[in-house]
Amino acid sequence: MNRESRFLLLHQMKDEYLQHDQLTDEKFMHLYALNPVEALTMYFLQSIDIIAYWEWANANGTAERAIQYKREEPLLPFIQAIERAEDEARGIVSGF
């Protein structure tokens, strides 16, 4: 197995996890209350730093909004979730 094959396999496994086995809403809400950066990292399966979290929070991002977005689009990257929240905060219809 070469490096590219491993990358593709891991990417496929991540997508399947996000579509079928991600954190329950209750577990995510609990983790979000304790540490939102860590909760978002686990929920989106992406490395999220405090700066990205501040962008999320400044766009009125909440745990409930993250759940809503992930229900609508399980593979939505966090940066697109931020952009969507920013658009909604400005009253712009999002294309996501």
C-alpha positions as CSV (number, residue, x, y, z in Angstrom):
1,M,0.0,0.0,0.0
2,N,1.5,3.3,-1.0
3,R,1.1,6.7,0.6
4,E,-1.6,7.9,-1.8
5,S,-3.6,4.7,-1.2
6,R,-3.4,5.2,2.5
7,F,-4.6,8.8,2.2
8,L,-7.5,7.8,0.0
9,L,-8.5,5.0,2.4
10,L,-8.3,7.4,5.4
11,H,-10.3,10.0,3.6
12,Q,-13.0,7.4,2.7
13,M,-13.1,6.2,6.3
14,K,-13.5,9.7,7.6
15,D,-16.4,10.4,5.1
16,E,-18.1,7.1,6.2
17,Y,-17.7,8.0,9.8
18,L,-19.1,11.5,9.3
19,Q,-22.1,10.1,7.4
20,H,-22.9,7.2,9.7
21,D,-21.1,7.1,13.0
22,Q,-20.4,10.6,14.2
23,L,-20.9,11.8,17.7
24,T,-24.5,11.8,19.0
25,D,-26.1,15.2,19.3
26,E,-26.2,14.8,23.1
27,K,-22.5,13.8,23.4
28,F,-21.5,16.8,21.1
29,M,-23.6,19.2,23.2
30,H,-22.0,17.9,26.4
31,L,-18.5,18.2,24.9
32,Y,-19.3,21.7,23.5
33,A,-20.2,22.9,26.9
34,L,-16.9,21.7,28.3
35,N,-14.6,22.7,25.5
36,P,-16.1,24.0,22.2
37,V,-12.8,23.8,20.3
38,E,-12.2,20.1,21.1
39,A,-15.9,19.3,20.5
40,L,-15.9,21.0,17.1
41,T,-12.6,19.2,16.2
42,M,-14.2,15.8,17.0
43,Y,-17.5,16.7,15.4
44,F,-16.0,17.9,12.1
45,L,-13.0,15.6,12.3
46,Q,-10.7,18.5,11.5
47,S,-8.1,20.3,13.4
48,I,-9.8,23.4,14.7
49,D,-7.8,26.1,16.5
50,I,-9.0,28.9,18.8
51,I,-8.9,31.4,16.0
52,A,-11.3,29.3,13.9
53,Y,-13.5,28.9,16.9
54,W,-13.5,32.7,17.4
55,E,-14.6,33.2,13.8
56,W,-17.4,30.7,14.4
57,A,-18.5,32.4,17.7
58,N,-18.4,35.8,16.0
59,A,-20.7,34.5,13.3
60,N,-23.2,33.4,16.0
61,G,-22.0,29.8,15.7
62,T,-23.5,27.6,18.3
63,A,-23.6,23.9,19.0
64,E,-27.2,23.8,17.8
65,R,-26.2,25.5,14.5
66,A,-23.3,23.0,14.0
67,I,-25.8,20.1,14.5
68,Q,-28.2,21.7,12.0
69,Y,-25.5,22.1,9.4
70,K,-24.1,18.6,9.8
71,R,-27.6,17.1,9.5
72,E,-28.1,18.9,6.3
73,E,-24.6,18.2,4.9
74,P,-22.7,15.5,6.9
75,L,-19.4,16.2,5.0
76,L,-19.5,20.0,5.4
77,P,-16.0,21.3,6.2
78,F,-15.8,23.6,9.2
79,I,-14.6,26.6,7.2
80,Q,-17.8,26.3,5.1
81,A,-19.9,26.1,8.3
82,I,-18.2,29.4,9.4
83,E,-19.0,31.0,6.0
84,R,-22.6,29.8,6.2
85,A,-23.0,31.2,9.7
86,E,-21.5,34.5,8.6
87,D,-23.8,34.7,5.6
88,E,-26.8,34.0,7.8
89,A,-25.7,36.6,10.3
90,R,-25.6,39.1,7.5
91,G,-29.0,38.0,6.1
92,I,-27.4,36.5,3.0
93,V,-28.9,33.2,1.6
94,S,-26.0,30.7,1.7
95,G,-25.1,28.6,-1.3
96,F,-24.2,25.7,1.0
